[in-house]
Amino acid sequence: MKHQNQKNSFNPILRKHLNADALFSDIYTDFSKVSDPRQGNITISLADALMSGFAMFSLKDPSLLAFDERRGVDQNLRNIYNIENVPCDTQMRTILDKVNPEELRARFKGPVRQLQRGPLSVWCFLRDVIC
């Protein structure tokens, strides 16, 4: 029988920057640094469009149409993802199609590094699959 004061052998260090709110905020900040190829009167920021795409995938919406239906009623897009103006499906396609994917790849290096130093560092990998 274990002694009550004995520490658990697995005692992860909790990091305040590794919660969803902090990671989403960091991703939004990084998306704000992506160069916007559009010119003229811009009503939806590139950061809002990129974050909307990120939100669509993280919320597991099956299509742009499903996400479009959510945008009018779901306050989580503003409260959790910090999106001020959520684009409709057509606007999202038009805006995101012009973005250089290489610029986006660099934006995810920071959050991935934080996860590798934090919770992912204690996970076991077997044949490149998390187990």
N, C-alpha and C positions, 0 to 999 in steps of 0.2 A: 504494500500500500504506500502511495506517495505521501510525503509529508506536505502539509498544507502550504507551508512557506516556500517550498521548493519551486524554483522558476521553471516554466515550460522551456523545453529545449529549442522551440521555435518561437522567437519573440521578435517579430518584424518591427523595424523602425518606421513609424508613421511620419510621413513628410507632408507638410502643409501645401506644397506646390504640386502634389501628385493626386489631387482630387479633381473631379470632373469640372467644377467651376474654374479652378485655376488653369487646367489644361485648355479648356474652351476659350478662356480669356487670352491665354498665350497664343493660341492658334489664330484667334481673331486679330490680335496685334500683329502677328506675322503676316496674315493675309492683307493687312493694311499697307504692308511694305511692297507688295507685288505691283509692278508697273502696270498701269491701266492703258491699254492700247486705244481706248475710245477717245473721241474728241467731241467738243460741242457741249450741249446742255445735257448733263448727266444727272438723272434723278435717283438712280440706285447705285450706291457705291460698289466698287469691285469687291471690297471686303464683305459687304452684305451678300452679294451674289455667291461668292466663294463659300462663305459660312452657311448659306442656304443649301448649297450642294453638300457640304459636310453634314449638316443637320439631316438632310434627306436620307443619307446613307446611314448615319448613326441611329436614326429613328426607325430604320428599316422599312421605309415606305416602298411599296412595290413598283411605283412608277412616278414620273414627274406629275402626272395628273392627280394621283393620290396626295402627293405633297402639296399641290396647288389647292386642293380642297381643304387641306389642313391649315393653310396659311392664314385664312380669314378668321378662324375660330381658336387657334392654339396660341395662347399667350406664352407658352414655353419657348417659342422661337425668339421672342424678345427677352424673356426673363433668364433663360438658361444659356442661349446661344448668342445673346447680345446683338441680334439682328434688328436693325431699326426699320428698314424697308425690305420686305420679303418680295422677291420678284415672282411674277407668274411663270408658268412653265416655258412659254415662248421667250420671255425676257431672259430667263436663266440660260436657255440654250444659246441665244444670240450673244449674251455677254461672255459666257464661259468658253464658247467655241474659239474666241480670239485670244485666249490666255495661253502663254507659253508654258507647257507642262514642266519644263525644267525649272522654272521659277517656283512652282509648287513643291516639287520634290525637296528643294532646299528648306522650305518652310516646315517640313515635318521632322527634320533632323533633330531639332532641339527637344521636342516632346518625346521622341523615340529614345534619345539619350537619357532623358530623365527617367523614363520607365526602365531602361536597361540598368541604371544605377540603383533603382528602387525595387519595386515588387518583382519585376521580371528576372532580376539577378538571382532570386531564390528558387525560381521555377526550374524544373528539370526538362531537358530537351533530349528526345530520342529520335534519331534520324530526322533532325530538323523540324520535329513536331513537338509542341508543348505537351507535356504529360502531367 
